[in-house]
Amino acid sequence: MEVEKVMVTEAAAEVIHQLQAEHGPLLFHQSGGCCDGSAPMCYPQQEFRIGDNDVLLGTIENCPFYMAAFQYEYWKHTQLLIDVTKGRGSSFSLEIPLGLRFVVKSRIFTTEELQALNLLPSS
């Protein structure tokens, strides 16, 4: 069983494609910092440096999606769904000038999915 840790809605995918056409290769990062730091942020790949403590969760629309390791500890039991909504976030994420912001929705993995991800303790 292959389990995706991060997925994207059709609406968010459309915005990502628009941003890719304008900015080229992108990446997402969710740091868990203050203010909008816990929201998914979209940056040009060449303008954001990934740290040793960032975890790659997967890709959405050919964009790597990273999360700070300390925050991943809280989220590792959930599947993230990246969506977009109207409204202005207070960040440097690329969608902000469009009057939009990316948001994260989540659901808890099933027992089978947790087993496939090796996130359950060994018996």
C-alpha positions, -999 to +999 in steps of 0.1 A: +000+000+000+014+033-010+004+062+012+008+099+003+016+122+032+006+153+013-020+159-014-035+189-032-070+200-042-079+208-078-083+245-069-049+246-052-033+228-082-047+254-105-031+282-085+002+263-083+002+259-121-004+297-124+025+304-101+048+279-118+041+297-152+052+330-136+080+319-112+093+286-125+100+257-102+085+260-067+086+244-033+064+244-003+075+247+033+056+245+066+077+257+095+054+259+124+067+293+134+047+322+146+020+341+127+015+323+093+044+300+099+022+271+105+005+276+071+020+261+039+042+286+022+051+286-015+085+299-027+106+298-058+129+268-054+161+288-059+151+314-032+145+290-002+172+270+015+161+237+030+177+230+064+190+198+079+159+196+102+134+198+074+115+166+064+104+160+028+068+148+029+063+144-008+055+164-039+024+183-050+022+193-087+059+186-091+067+209-061+086+193-031+067+198+002+089+202+033+080+205+070+102+214+099+111+182+118+098+194+152+064+202+136+064+169+117+064+151+150+029+166+156+016+160+121+032+126+112+000+107+120-020+128+095-024+132+058-022+168+047-045+182+020-033+215+006-061+238-005-065+275-013-089+301+000-097+337-006-080+360+018-047+376+024-022+358+047+006+378+063+035+360+047+058+361+017+042+331+001+038+336-037+000+333-038-006+363-015-006+390-043-034+370-059-057+376-029-054+340-020-037+318+006-028+282+008-043+264+038-038+229+052-066+204+059-058+171+075-071+137+084-057+110+107-042+081+089-059+047+093-042+019+112-033+003+078-018+035+065+002+040+097+015+005+093+025+011+057+043+043+067+061+024+096+047+048+121+033+022+145+055+008+172+066-028+167+047-055+186 
